[in-house]
Structure formats: C-alpha cells, structure tokens
Amino acid sequence: MRKGEPKTLRDAHEVVMDRRPPNDANPSVWLAFRLGNARLYKAVADVDRGHHHEALYWAGYEERKAGEISAELQAEGTPAD
C-alpha cells in the first residue's frame, strides 16, 4: 500500500464516498469505480486486521456490483472496458 492510502476501514469508506460518481454517470465510470473500491477494500483488509472480514465483505459487495454493471453493458452490446 502506498503512503497516503487508507489504513482503516473507516478511511476506506471515506475515500469511496469522496470519489463516488454522480448517479447519472456513464456505466463504464461506475464499473471503474466499483472495481477500484474492491481493490481498495482488499488492500485495507490486509492492514486493518480488526476489520479484516468486514473489509473483505465490502470487497465482495463491490465485485458483485461491478459484475452486475458488466453484465448490463454486455447485454447492451457495449464493451465493459
């Protein structure tokens, strides 16, 4: 984890809320947001051991949301990348 990155689950939640795109943002923006959140929560799970399982839950949640967006994009014929 680089210097300045969140080291607690609370910090990670704050970062996620600060970078949340507007509700009407393009689905590809939301996909990138969700995937970035999953990576962030996984990294925090390794550092904030007191919230390890909760951080992993949030990582899984974000991955599921990313999967839903990706499936919607594929159904529309839009590349997910």
Distance bins in CASP14 RR format, pairs under 12 A and 6 or more apart:
PFRMAT RR
TARGET T0000
AUTHOR 0000-0000-0000
RMODE 2
METHOD distances of the structure
MODEL  1
1 7 1 0 0 1 0 0 0 0 0 0 0
1 8 0 0 0 0 0 1 0 0 0 0 0
1 11 0 0 0 0 0 1 0 0 0 0 0
1 12 0 0 0 0 0 1 0 0 0 0 0
1 39 0 0 0 0 0 1 0 0 0 0 0
1 40 0 0 0 0 1 0 0 0 0 0 0
1 42 0 0 0 0 0 1 0 0 0 0 0
1 43 1 0 1 0 0 0 0 0 0 0 0
1 44 0 0 0 0 1 0 0 0 0 0 0
1 45 0 0 0 0 0 1 0 0 0 0 0
1 46 1 0 0 1 0 0 0 0 0 0 0
1 47 1 0 0 1 0 0 0 0 0 0 0
1 48 0 0 0 0 0 1 0 0 0 0 0
2 40 0 0 0 0 0 1 0 0 0 0 0
2 43 0 0 0 0 1 0 0 0 0 0 0
2 47 0 0 0 0 0 1 0 0 0 0 0
4 11 0 0 0 0 1 0 0 0 0 0 0
4 15 0 0 0 0 0 1 0 0 0 0 0
4 43 0 0 0 0 0 1 0 0 0 0 0
4 47 0 0 0 0 0 1 0 0 0 0 0
5 11 0 0 0 0 1 0 0 0 0 0 0
5 12 0 0 0 0 1 0 0 0 0 0 0
5 15 0 0 0 0 1 0 0 0 0 0 0
5 36 0 0 0 0 0 1 0 0 0 0 0
5 39 0 0 0 0 0 1 0 0 0 0 0
5 40 1 0 0 1 0 0 0 0 0 0 0
5 41 0 0 0 0 0 1 0 0 0 0 0
5 43 1 0 0 1 0 0 0 0 0 0 0
5 44 0 0 0 0 1 0 0 0 0 0 0
5 46 0 0 0 0 0 1 0 0 0 0 0
5 47 0 0 0 0 1 0 0 0 0 0 0
5 48 0 0 0 0 0 1 0 0 0 0 0
6 12 1 0 1 0 0 0 0 0 0 0 0
6 13 0 0 0 0 1 0 0 0 0 0 0
6 14 1 0 0 1 0 0 0 0 0 0 0
6 15 1 0 1 0 0 0 0 0 0 0 0
6 16 0 0 0 0 1 0 0 0 0 0 0
6 17 0 0 0 0 0 1 0 0 0 0 0
6 18 0 0 0 0 0 1 0 0 0 0 0
6 19 0 0 0 0 0 1 0 0 0 0 0
6 37 0 0 0 0 0 1 0 0 0 0 0
6 39 0 0 0 0 0 1 0 0 0 0 0
6 40 1 0 0 1 0 0 0 0 0 0 0
6 41 0 0 0 0 1 0 0 0 0 0 0
6 42 0 0 0 0 0 1 0 0 0 0 0
6 43 0 0 0 0 1 0 0 0 0 0 0
6 44 1 0 1 0 0 0 0 0 0 0 0
6 45 0 0 0 0 0 1 0 0 0 0 0
6 46 0 0 0 0 0 1 0 0 0 0 0
6 47 0 0 0 0 1 0 0 0 0 0 0
6 48 0 0 0 0 1 0 0 0 0 0 0
6 51 0 0 0 0 0 1 0 0 0 0 0
6 55 0 0 0 0 1 0 0 0 0 0 0
6 58 0 0 0 0 0 1 0 0 0 0 0
7 14 0 0 0 0 0 1 0 0 0 0 0
7 15 0 0 0 0 0 1 0 0 0 0 0
7 40 0 0 0 0 0 1 0 0 0 0 0
7 43 0 0 0 0 1 0 0 0 0 0 0
7 44 1 0 0 1 0 0 0 0 0 0 0
7 45 0 0 0 0 0 1 0 0 0 0 0
7 46 0 0 0 0 0 1 0 0 0 0 0
7 47 1 0 1 0 0 0 0 0 0 0 0
7 48 1 0 0 1 0 0 0 0 0 0 0
7 49 0 0 0 0 0 1 0 0 0 0 0
7 50 0 0 0 0 0 1 0 0 0 0 0
7 51 0 0 0 0 0 1 0 0 0 0 0
7 55 0 0 0 0 0 1 0 0 0 0 0
8 14 0 0 0 0 1 0 0 0 0 0 0
8 15 0 0 0 0 0 1 0 0 0 0 0
8 40 0 0 0 0 0 1 0 0 0 0 0
8 41 0 0 0 0 0 1 0 0 0 0 0
8 43 0 0 0 0 0 1 0 0 0 0 0
8 44 1 0 0 1 0 0 0 0 0 0 0
8 45 0 0 0 0 0 1 0 0 0 0 0
8 47 1 0 0 1 0 0 0 0 0 0 0
8 48 1 0 1 0 0 0 0 0 0 0 0
8 49 0 0 0 0 0 1 0 0 0 0 0
8 50 0 0 0 0 1 0 0 0 0 0 0
8 51 1 0 0 1 0 0 0 0 0 0 0
8 52 0 0 0 0 0 1 0 0 0 0 0
8 54 0 0 0 0 0 1 0 0 0 0 0
8 55 0 0 0 0 1 0 0 0 0 0 0
9 15 0 0 0 0 0 1 0 0 0 0 0
9 16 0 0 0 0 0 1 0 0 0 0 0
9 40 0 0 0 0 0 1 0 0 0 0 0
9 41 1 0 0 1 0 0 0 0 0 0 0
9 42 0 0 0 0 0 1 0 0 0 0 0
9 43 0 0 0 0 0 1 0 0 0 0 0
9 44 1 0 1 0 0 0 0 0 0 0 0
9 45 0 0 0 0 1 0 0 0 0 0 0
9 46 0 0 0 0 0 1 0 0 0 0 0
9 47 0 0 0 0 1 0 0 0 0 0 0
9 48 1 0 1 0 0 0 0 0 0 0 0
9 49 0 0 0 0 0 1 0 0 0 0 0
9 50 0 0 0 0 1 0 0 0 0 0 0
9 51 1 1 0 0 0 0 0 0 0 0 0
9 52 0 0 0 0 1 0 0 0 0 0 0
9 53 0 0 0 0 0 1 0 0 0 0 0
9 54 1 0 0 1 0 0 0 0 0 0 0
9 55 1 0 1 0 0 0 0 0 0 0 0
9 56 0 0 0 0 0 1 0 0 0 0 0
9 57 0 0 0 0 1 0 0 0 0 0 0
9 58 1 0 0 1 0 0 0 0 0 0 0
9 59 0 0 0 0 0 1 0 0 0 0 0
10 16 0 0 0 0 0 1 0 0 0 0 0
10 17 0 0 0 0 0 1 0 0 0 0 0
10 44 0 0 0 0 1 0 0 0 0 0 0
10 48 0 0 0 0 1 0 0 0 0 0 0
10 50 0 0 0 0 0 1 0 0 0 0 0
10 51 0 0 0 0 1 0 0 0 0 0 0
10 54 0 0 0 0 0 1 0 0 0 0 0
10 55 0 0 0 0 0 1 0 0 0 0 0
10 58 0 0 0 0 0 1 0 0 0 0 0
11 17 0 0 0 0 0 1 0 0 0 0 0
11 18 0 0 0 0 0 1 0 0 0 0 0
11 40 0 0 0 0 1 0 0 0 0 0 0
11 41 0 0 0 0 0 1 0 0 0 0 0
11 43 0 0 0 0 0 1 0 0 0 0 0
11 44 1 0 0 1 0 0 0 0 0 0 0
11 47 0 0 0 0 1 0 0 0 0 0 0
11 48 0 0 0 0 1 0 0 0 0 0 0
11 51 0 0 0 0 0 1 0 0 0 0 0
11 55 0 0 0 0 0 1 0 0 0 0 0
12 18 0 0 0 0 0 1 0 0 0 0 0
12 19 0 0 0 0 0 1 0 0 0 0 0
12 36 0 0 0 0 0 1 0 0 0 0 0
12 37 0 0 0 0 1 0 0 0 0 0 0
12 38 0 0 0 0 0 1 0 0 0 0 0
12 39 0 0 0 0 0 1 0 0 0 0 0
12 40 1 0 1 0 0 0 0 0 0 0 0
12 41 1 0 1 0 0 0 0 0 0 0 0
12 42 0 0 0 0 0 1 0 0 0 0 0
12 43 0 0 0 0 1 0 0 0 0 0 0
12 44 1 0 1 0 0 0 0 0 0 0 0
12 45 0 0 0 0 1 0 0 0 0 0 0
12 46 0 0 0 0 0 1 0 0 0 0 0
12 47 0 0 0 0 1 0 0 0 0 0 0
12 48 0 0 0 0 1 0 0 0 0 0 0
12 51 0 0 0 0 1 0 0 0 0 0 0
12 54 0 0 0 0 0 1 0 0 0 0 0
12 55 1 0 0 1 0 0 0 0 0 0 0
12 56 0 0 0 0 0 1 0 0 0 0 0
12 58 1 0 0 1 0 0 0 0 0 0 0
12 59 0 0 0 0 1 0 0 0 0 0 0
12 62 0 0 0 0 0 1 0 0 0 0 0
13 19 0 0 0 0 0 1 0 0 0 0 0
13 20 0 0 0 0 0 1 0 0 0 0 0
13 37 0 0 0 0 1 0 0 0 0 0 0
13 40 0 0 0 0 1 0 0 0 0 0 0
13 41 0 0 0 0 1 0 0 0 0 0 0
13 44 0 0 0 0 1 0 0 0 0 0 0
13 48 0 0 0 0 0 1 0 0 0 0 0
13 51 0 0 0 0 0 1 0 0 0 0 0
13 54 0 0 0 0 0 1 0 0 0 0 0
13 55 0 0 0 0 1 0 0 0 0 0 0
13 58 0 0 0 0 1 0 0 0 0 0 0
13 61 0 0 0 0 0 1 0 0 0 0 0
13 62 0 0 0 0 0 1 0 0 0 0 0
14 20 0 0 0 0 0 1 0 0 0 0 0
14 40 0 0 0 0 0 1 0 0 0 0 0
14 44 0 0 0 0 0 1 0 0 0 0 0
15 33 0 0 0 0 0 1 0 0 0 0 0
15 36 0 0 0 0 0 1 0 0 0 0 0
15 37 0 0 0 0 1 0 0 0 0 0 0
15 39 0 0 0 0 0 1 0 0 0 0 0
15 40 1 0 0 1 0 0 0 0 0 0 0
15 41 0 0 0 0 0 1 0 0 0 0 0
15 43 0 0 0 0 0 1 0 0 0 0 0
15 44 0 0 0 0 1 0 0 0 0 0 0
15 58 0 0 0 0 0 1 0 0 0 0 0
16 33 0 0 0 0 1 0 0 0 0 0 0
16 34 0 0 0 0 1 0 0 0 0 0 0
16 36 0 0 0 0 1 0 0 0 0 0 0
16 37 1 0 1 0 0 0 0 0 0 0 0
16 38 0 0 0 0 0 1 0 0 0 0 0
16 39 0 0 0 0 0 1 0 0 0 0 0
16 40 1 0 0 1 0 0 0 0 0 0 0
16 41 0 0 0 0 1 0 0 0 0 0 0
16 44 0 0 0 0 0 1 0 0 0 0 0
16 55 0 0 0 0 0 1 0 0 0 0 0
16 58 0 0 0 0 1 0 0 0 0 0 0
16 59 0 0 0 0 0 1 0 0 0 0 0
16 61 0 0 0 0 0 1 0 0 0 0 0
16 62 0 0 0 0 1 0 0 0 0 0 0
16 65 0 0 0 0 0 1 0 0 0 0 0
17 33 0 0 0 0 0 1 0 0 0 0 0
17 37 0 0 0 0 0 1 0 0 0 0 0
17 40 0 0 0 0 0 1 0 0 0 0 0
18 33 0 0 0 0 0 1 0 0 0 0 0
18 37 0 0 0 0 0 1 0 0 0 0 0
18 40 0 0 0 0 0 1 0 0 0 0 0
19 25 0 0 0 0 0 1 0 0 0 0 0
19 29 0 0 0 0 0 1 0 0 0 0 0
19 30 0 0 0 0 0 1 0 0 0 0 0
19 32 0 0 0 0 0 1 0 0 0 0 0
19 33 1 0 0 1 0 0 0 0 0 0 0
19 34 0 0 0 0 0 1 0 0 0 0 0
19 36 0 0 0 0 1 0 0 0 0 0 0
19 37 0 0 0 0 1 0 0 0 0 0 0
19 40 0 0 0 0 1 0 0 0 0 0 0
20 29 0 0 0 0 0 1 0 0 0 0 0
20 30 0 0 0 0 1 0 0 0 0 0 0
20 32 0 0 0 0 0 1 0 0 0 0 0
20 33 1 0 0 1 0 0 0 0 0 0 0
20 34 0 0 0 0 0 1 0 0 0 0 0
20 36 0 0 0 0 0 1 0 0 0 0 0
20 37 0 0 0 0 1 0 0 0 0 0 0
20 62 0 0 0 0 0 1 0 0 0 0 0
21 27 0 0 0 0 0 1 0 0 0 0 0
21 28 0 0 0 0 0 1 0 0 0 0 0
21 29 1 0 1 0 0 0 0 0 0 0 0
21 30 1 0 0 1 0 0 0 0 0 0 0
21 31 0 0 0 0 0 1 0 0 0 0 0
21 32 0 0 0 0 1 0 0 0 0 0 0
21 33 1 0 1 0 0 0 0 0 0 0 0
21 34 0 0 0 0 0 1 0 0 0 0 0
21 36 0 0 0 0 0 1 0 0 0 0 0
21 37 0 0 0 0 0 1 0 0 0 0 0
21 69 0 0 0 0 0 1 0 0 0 0 0
22 29 0 0 0 0 1 0 0 0 0 0 0
22 30 0 0 0 0 1 0 0 0 0 0 0
22 33 0 0 0 0 0 1 0 0 0 0 0
23 29 0 0 0 0 0 1 0 0 0 0 0
23 30 0 0 0 0 1 0 0 0 0 0 0
23 33 0 0 0 0 0 1 0 0 0 0 0
24 30 0 0 0 0 0 1 0 0 0 0 0
25 31 0 0 0 0 0 1 0 0 0 0 0
25 32 0 0 0 0 1 0 0 0 0 0 0
25 33 0 0 0 0 1 0 0 0 0 0 0
25 34 0 0 0 0 0 1 0 0 0 0 0
25 69 0 0 0 0 0 1 0 0 0 0 0
26 32 0 0 0 0 1 0 0 0 0 0 0
26 33 0 0 0 0 0 1 0 0 0 0 0
26 69 0 0 0 0 0 1 0 0 0 0 0
26 72 0 0 0 0 0 1 0 0 0 0 0
26 73 0 0 0 0 1 0 0 0 0 0 0
26 76 0 0 0 0 0 1 0 0 0 0 0
26 78 0 0 0 0 1 0 0 0 0 0 0
26 80 0 0 0 0 0 1 0 0 0 0 0
27 33 0 0 0 0 0 1 0 0 0 0 0
27 34 0 0 0 0 0 1 0 0 0 0 0
27 65 0 0 0 0 0 1 0 0 0 0 0
27 66 0 0 0 0 0 1 0 0 0 0 0
27 67 0 0 0 0 0 1 0 0 0 0 0
27 68 0 0 0 0 1 0 0 0 0 0 0
27 69 1 0 1 0 0 0 0 0 0 0 0
27 70 0 0 0 0 1 0 0 0 0 0 0
27 71 0 0 0 0 0 1 0 0 0 0 0
27 72 1 0 0 1 0 0 0 0 0 0 0
27 73 1 0 1 0 0 0 0 0 0 0 0
27 74 0 0 0 0 0 1 0 0 0 0 0
27 75 0 0 0 0 0 1 0 0 0 0 0
27 76 0 0 0 0 1 0 0 0 0 0 0
27 77 0 0 0 0 0 1 0 0 0 0 0
27 78 1 0 0 1 0 0 0 0 0 0 0
27 79 0 0 0 0 0 1 0 0 0 0 0
27 80 0 0 0 0 1 0 0 0 0 0 0
27 81 0 0 0 0 0 1 0 0 0 0 0
28 34 0 0 0 0 0 1 0 0 0 0 0
28 35 0 0 0 0 0 1 0 0 0 0 0
28 66 0 0 0 0 0 1 0 0 0 0 0
28 69 0 0 0 0 1 0 0 0 0 0 0
28 70 0 0 0 0 1 0 0 0 0 0 0
28 72 0 0 0 0 0 1 0 0 0 0 0
28 73 1 0 0 1 0 0 0 0 0 0 0
28 76 0 0 0 0 0 1 0 0 0 0 0
28 78 1 0 0 1 0 0 0 0 0 0 0
28 79 0 0 0 0 1 0 0 0 0 0 0
28 80 1 0 0 1 0 0 0 0 0 0 0
28 81 1 0 0 1 0 0 0 0 0 0 0
29 35 0 0 0 0 0 1 0 0 0 0 0
29 36 0 0 0 0 0 1 0 0 0 0 0
29 66 0 0 0 0 0 1 0 0 0 0 0
29 69 0 0 0 0 1 0 0 0 0 0 0
29 73 0 0 0 0 0 1 0 0 0 0 0
30 36 0 0 0 0 0 1 0 0 0 0 0
30 37 0 0 0 0 0 1 0 0 0 0 0
30 62 0 0 0 0 0 1 0 0 0 0 0
30 65 0 0 0 0 1 0 0 0 0 0 0
30 66 0 0 0 0 1 0 0 0 0 0 0
30 67 0 0 0 0 0 1 0 0 0 0 0
30 68 0 0 0 0 1 0 0 0 0 0 0
30 69 1 0 1 0 0 0 0 0 0 0 0
30 70 0 0 0 0 0 1 0 0 0 0 0
30 72 0 0 0 0 1 0 0 0 0 0 0
30 73 0 0 0 0 1 0 0 0 0 0 0
30 80 0 0 0 0 0 1 0 0 0 0 0
31 37 0 0 0 0 0 1 0 0 0 0 0
31 38 0 0 0 0 0 1 0 0 0 0 0
31 62 0 0 0 0 0 1 0 0 0 0 0
31 63 0 0 0 0 0 1 0 0 0 0 0
31 65 0 0 0 0 1 0 0 0 0 0 0
31 66 1 0 1 0 0 0 0 0 0 0 0
31 67 0 0 0 0 1 0 0 0 0 0 0
31 68 0 0 0 0 1 0 0 0 0 0 0
31 69 1 0 1 0 0 0 0 0 0 0 0
31 70 1 0 0 1 0 0 0 0 0 0 0
31 71 0 0 0 0 0 1 0 0 0 0 0
31 72 0 0 0 0 1 0 0 0 0 0 0
31 73 1 0 0 1 0 0 0 0 0 0 0
31 74 0 0 0 0 0 1 0 0 0 0 0
31 78 0 0 0 0 0 1 0 0 0 0 0
31 79 0 0 0 0 0 1 0 0 0 0 0
31 80 1 0 0 1 0 0 0 0 0 0 0
31 81 0 0 0 0 1 0 0 0 0 0 0
32 38 0 0 0 0 0 1 0 0 0 0 0
32 39 0 0 0 0 0 1 0 0 0 0 0
32 62 0 0 0 0 0 1 0 0 0 0 0
32 65 0 0 0 0 0 1 0 0 0 0 0
32 66 0 0 0 0 1 0 0 0 0 0 0
32 69 0 0 0 0 1 0 0 0 0 0 0
32 70 0 0 0 0 0 1 0 0 0 0 0
32 73 0 0 0 0 0 1 0 0 0 0 0
32 80 0 0 0 0 0 1 0 0 0 0 0
32 81 0 0 0 0 1 0 0 0 0 0 0
33 39 0 0 0 0 0 1 0 0 0 0 0
33 40 0 0 0 0 0 1 0 0 0 0 0
33 62 0 0 0 0 1 0 0 0 0 0 0
33 65 0 0 0 0 1 0 0 0 0 0 0
33 66 0 0 0 0 1 0 0 0 0 0 0
33 69 0 0 0 0 1 0 0 0 0 0 0
34 40 0 0 0 0 0 1 0 0 0 0 0
34 41 0 0 0 0 0 1 0 0 0 0 0
34 58 0 0 0 0 0 1 0 0 0 0 0
34 59 0 0 0 0 0 1 0 0 0 0 0
34 60 0 0 0 0 0 1 0 0 0 0 0
34 61 0 0 0 0 1 0 0 0 0 0 0
34 62 1 0 1 0 0 0 0 0 0 0 0
34 63 1 0 0 1 0 0 0 0 0 0 0
34 64 0 0 0 0 1 0 0 0 0 0 0
34 65 1 0 1 0 0 0 0 0 0 0 0
34 66 1 1 0 0 0 0 0 0 0 0 0
34 67 1 0 0 1 0 0 0 0 0 0 0
34 68 0 0 0 0 1 0 0 0 0 0 0
34 69 1 0 0 1 0 0 0 0 0 0 0
34 70 0 0 0 0 1 0 0 0 0 0 0
34 80 0 0 0 0 0 1 0 0 0 0 0
35 41 0 0 0 0 0 1 0 0 0 0 0
35 42 0 0 0 0 0 1 0 0 0 0 0
35 59 0 0 0 0 0 1 0 0 0 0 0
35 60 0 0 0 0 0 1 0 0 0 0 0
35 62 1 0 0 1 0 0 0 0 0 0 0
35 63 1 0 0 1 0 0 0 0 0 0 0
35 64 0 0 0 0 0 1 0 0 0 0 0
35 65 0 0 0 0 1 0 0 0 0 0 0
35 66 1 0 1 0 0 0 0 0 0 0 0
35 67 0 0 0 0 1 0 0 0 0 0 0
35 69 0 0 0 0 1 0 0 0 0 0 0
35 70 0 0 0 0 1 0 0 0 0 0 0
35 80 0 0 0 0 0 1 0 0 0 0 0
35 81 0 0 0 0 0 1 0 0 0 0 0
36 42 0 0 0 0 1 0 0 0 0 0 0
36 43 0 0 0 0 1 0 0 0 0 0 0
36 44 0 0 0 0 0 1 0 0 0 0 0
36 58 0 0 0 0 0 1 0 0 0 0 0
36 59 0 0 0 0 1 0 0 0 0 0 0
36 62 1 0 0 1 0 0 0 0 0 0 0
36 63 0 0 0 0 1 0 0 0 0 0 0
36 65 0 0 0 0 0 1 0 0 0 0 0
36 66 0 0 0 0 1 0 0 0 0 0 0
37 43 0 0 0 0 0 1 0 0 0 0 0
37 44 0 0 0 0 0 1 0 0 0 0 0
37 55 0 0 0 0 0 1 0 0 0 0 0
37 58 1 0 0 1 0 0 0 0 0 0 0
37 59 1 0 0 1 0 0 0 0 0 0 0
37 60 0 0 0 0 1 0 0 0 0 0 0
37 61 0 0 0 0 1 0 0 0 0 0 0
37 62 1 0 1 0 0 0 0 0 0 0 0
37 63 0 0 0 0 1 0 0 0 0 0 0
37 64 0 0 0 0 0 1 0 0 0 0 0
37 65 0 0 0 0 1 0 0 0 0 0 0
37 66 0 0 0 0 1 0 0 0 0 0 0
38 44 0 0 0 0 0 1 0 0 0 0 0
38 45 0 0 0 0 0 1 0 0 0 0 0
38 55 0 0 0 0 0 1 0 0 0 0 0
38 56 0 0 0 0 0 1 0 0 0 0 0
38 57 0 0 0 0 0 1 0 0 0 0 0
38 58 0 0 0 0 1 0 0 0 0 0 0
38 59 1 0 1 0 0 0 0 0 0 0 0
38 60 1 0 0 1 0 0 0 0 0 0 0
38 61 0 0 0 0 1 0 0 0 0 0 0
38 62 1 1 0 0 0 0 0 0 0 0 0
38 63 1 0 1 0 0 0 0 0 0 0 0
38 64 0 0 0 0 1 0 0 0 0 0 0
38 65 0 0 0 0 1 0 0 0 0 0 0
38 66 1 0 0 1 0 0 0 0 0 0 0
38 67 0 0 0 0 0 1 0 0 0 0 0
39 45 0 0 0 0 0 1 0 0 0 0 0
39 46 0 0 0 0 0 1 0 0 0 0 0
39 55 0 0 0 0 0 1 0 0 0 0 0
39 58 0 0 0 0 0 1 0 0 0 0 0
39 59 1 0 0 1 0 0 0 0 0 0 0
39 60 0 0 0 0 0 1 0 0 0 0 0
39 62 0 0 0 0 1 0 0 0 0 0 0
39 63 0 0 0 0 1 0 0 0 0 0 0
39 66 0 0 0 0 0 1 0 0 0 0 0
40 46 0 0 0 0 0 1 0 0 0 0 0
40 47 0 0 0 0 0 1 0 0 0 0 0
40 48 0 0 0 0 0 1 0 0 0 0 0
40 55 0 0 0 0 1 0 0 0 0 0 0
40 58 0 0 0 0 1 0 0 0 0 0 0
40 59 0 0 0 0 1 0 0 0 0 0 0
40 60 0 0 0 0 0 1 0 0 0 0 0
40 62 0 0 0 0 1 0 0 0 0 0 0
40 63 0 0 0 0 0 1 0 0 0 0 0
41 47 0 0 0 0 0 1 0 0 0 0 0
41 48 0 0 0 0 1 0 0 0 0 0 0
41 51 0 0 0 0 1 0 0 0 0 0 0
41 52 0 0 0 0 0 1 0 0 0 0 0
41 53 0 0 0 0 0 1 0 0 0 0 0
41 54 0 0 0 0 1 0 0 0 0 0 0
41 55 1 0 1 0 0 0 0 0 0 0 0
41 56 1 0 0 1 0 0 0 0 0 0 0
41 57 0 0 0 0 1 0 0 0 0 0 0
41 58 1 0 1 0 0 0 0 0 0 0 0
41 59 1 1 0 0 0 0 0 0 0 0 0
41 60 1 0 0 1 0 0 0 0 0 0 0
41 61 0 0 0 0 1 0 0 0 0 0 0
41 62 1 0 0 1 0 0 0 0 0 0 0
41 63 0 0 0 0 1 0 0 0 0 0 0
41 65 0 0 0 0 0 1 0 0 0 0 0
42 48 0 0 0 0 0 1 0 0 0 0 0
42 52 0 0 0 0 0 1 0 0 0 0 0
42 55 1 0 0 1 0 0 0 0 0 0 0
42 56 1 0 0 1 0 0 0 0 0 0 0
42 57 0 0 0 0 0 1 0 0 0 0 0
42 58 0 0 0 0 1 0 0 0 0 0 0
42 59 1 0 1 0 0 0 0 0 0 0 0
42 60 0 0 0 0 1 0 0 0 0 0 0
42 61 0 0 0 0 0 1 0 0 0 0 0
42 62 0 0 0 0 1 0 0 0 0 0 0
42 63 0 0 0 0 1 0 0 0 0 0 0
43 52 0 0 0 0 0 1 0 0 0 0 0
43 55 0 0 0 0 1 0 0 0 0 0 0
43 56 0 0 0 0 0 1 0 0 0 0 0
43 58 0 0 0 0 0 1 0 0 0 0 0
43 59 0 0 0 0 1 0 0 0 0 0 0
44 50 0 0 0 0 0 1 0 0 0 0 0
44 51 1 0 0 1 0 0 0 0 0 0 0
44 52 0 0 0 0 1 0 0 0 0 0 0
44 53 0 0 0 0 0 1 0 0 0 0 0
44 54 0 0 0 0 1 0 0 0 0 0 0
44 55 1 0 1 0 0 0 0 0 0 0 0
44 56 0 0 0 0 1 0 0 0 0 0 0
44 57 0 0 0 0 0 1 0 0 0 0 0
44 58 0 0 0 0 1 0 0 0 0 0 0
44 59 0 0 0 0 1 0 0 0 0 0 0
44 62 0 0 0 0 0 1 0 0 0 0 0
45 51 1 0 0 1 0 0 0 0 0 0 0
45 52 1 0 1 0 0 0 0 0 0 0 0
45 53 1 0 0 1 0 0 0 0 0 0 0
45 54 0 0 0 0 1 0 0 0 0 0 0
45 55 1 1 0 0 0 0 0 0 0 0 0
45 56 1 0 1 0 0 0 0 0 0 0 0
45 57 0 0 0 0 1 0 0 0 0 0 0
45 58 0 0 0 0 1 0 0 0 0 0 0
45 59 1 0 0 1 0 0 0 0 0 0 0
45 60 0 0 0 0 0 1 0 0 0 0 0
46 52 1 0 0 1 0 0 0 0 0 0 0
46 55 0 0 0 0 1 0 0 0 0 0 0
46 56 0 0 0 0 1 0 0 0 0 0 0
46 59 0 0 0 0 0 1 0 0 0 0 0
47 55 0 0 0 0 1 0 0 0 0 0 0
48 54 0 0 0 0 1 0 0 0 0 0 0
48 55 1 0 0 1 0 0 0 0 0 0 0
48 56 0 0 0 0 0 1 0 0 0 0 0
48 58 0 0 0 0 0 1 0 0 0 0 0
49 55 0 0 0 0 1 0 0 0 0 0 0
49 56 0 0 0 0 0 1 0 0 0 0 0
50 56 0 0 0 0 0 1 0 0 0 0 0
51 57 0 0 0 0 1 0 0 0 0 0 0
51 58 0 0 0 0 1 0 0 0 0 0 0
51 59 0 0 0 0 0 1 0 0 0 0 0
52 58 0 0 0 0 0 1 0 0 0 0 0
52 59 0 0 0 0 0 1 0 0 0 0 0
53 59 0 0 0 0 0 1 0 0 0 0 0
53 60 0 0 0 0 0 1 0 0 0 0 0
54 60 0 0 0 0 0 1 0 0 0 0 0
54 61 0 0 0 0 0 1 0 0 0 0 0
55 61 0 0 0 0 0 1 0 0 0 0 0
55 62 0 0 0 0 0 1 0 0 0 0 0
56 62 0 0 0 0 0 1 0 0 0 0 0
56 63 0 0 0 0 0 1 0 0 0 0 0
57 63 0 0 0 0 0 1 0 0 0 0 0
57 64 0 0 0 0 0 1 0 0 0 0 0
58 64 0 0 0 0 0 1 0 0 0 0 0
58 65 0 0 0 0 0 1 0 0 0 0 0
59 65 0 0 0 0 0 1 0 0 0 0 0
59 66 0 0 0 0 0 1 0 0 0 0 0
60 66 0 0 0 0 1 0 0 0 0 0 0
60 67 0 0 0 0 0 1 0 0 0 0 0
61 67 0 0 0 0 0 1 0 0 0 0 0
61 68 0 0 0 0 0 1 0 0 0 0 0
62 68 0 0 0 0 0 1 0 0 0 0 0
62 69 0 0 0 0 0 1 0 0 0 0 0
63 69 0 0 0 0 0 1 0 0 0 0 0
63 70 0 0 0 0 0 1 0 0 0 0 0
64 70 0 0 0 0 0 1 0 0 0 0 0
64 71 0 0 0 0 0 1 0 0 0 0 0
65 71 0 0 0 0 0 1 0 0 0 0 0
65 72 0 0 0 0 0 1 0 0 0 0 0
66 72 0 0 0 0 0 1 0 0 0 0 0
66 73 0 0 0 0 0 1 0 0 0 0 0
66 80 0 0 0 0 1 0 0 0 0 0 0
67 73 0 0 0 0 1 0 0 0 0 0 0
67 74 0 0 0 0 1 0 0 0 0 0 0
67 75 0 0 0 0 0 1 0 0 0 0 0
67 80 0 0 0 0 1 0 0 0 0 0 0
68 74 0 0 0 0 0 1 0 0 0 0 0
68 75 0 0 0 0 0 1 0 0 0 0 0
68 80 0 0 0 0 0 1 0 0 0 0 0
69 75 0 0 0 0 0 1 0 0 0 0 0
69 76 0 0 0 0 0 1 0 0 0 0 0
69 78 0 0 0 0 0 1 0 0 0 0 0
69 80 1 0 0 1 0 0 0 0 0 0 0
70 76 0 0 0 0 0 1 0 0 0 0 0
70 77 0 0 0 0 0 1 0 0 0 0 0
70 78 0 0 0 0 1 0 0 0 0 0 0
70 79 0 0 0 0 1 0 0 0 0 0 0
70 80 1 0 1 0 0 0 0 0 0 0 0
70 81 0 0 0 0 1 0 0 0 0 0 0
71 77 0 0 0 0 0 1 0 0 0 0 0
71 78 0 0 0 0 0 1 0 0 0 0 0
71 80 0 0 0 0 1 0 0 0 0 0 0
72 78 0 0 0 0 1 0 0 0 0 0 0
72 80 0 0 0 0 1 0 0 0 0 0 0
73 79 1 0 0 1 0 0 0 0 0 0 0
73 80 1 0 1 0 0 0 0 0 0 0 0
73 81 0 0 0 0 1 0 0 0 0 0 0
74 80 1 0 0 1 0 0 0 0 0 0 0
74 81 0 0 0 0 0 1 0 0 0 0 0
END
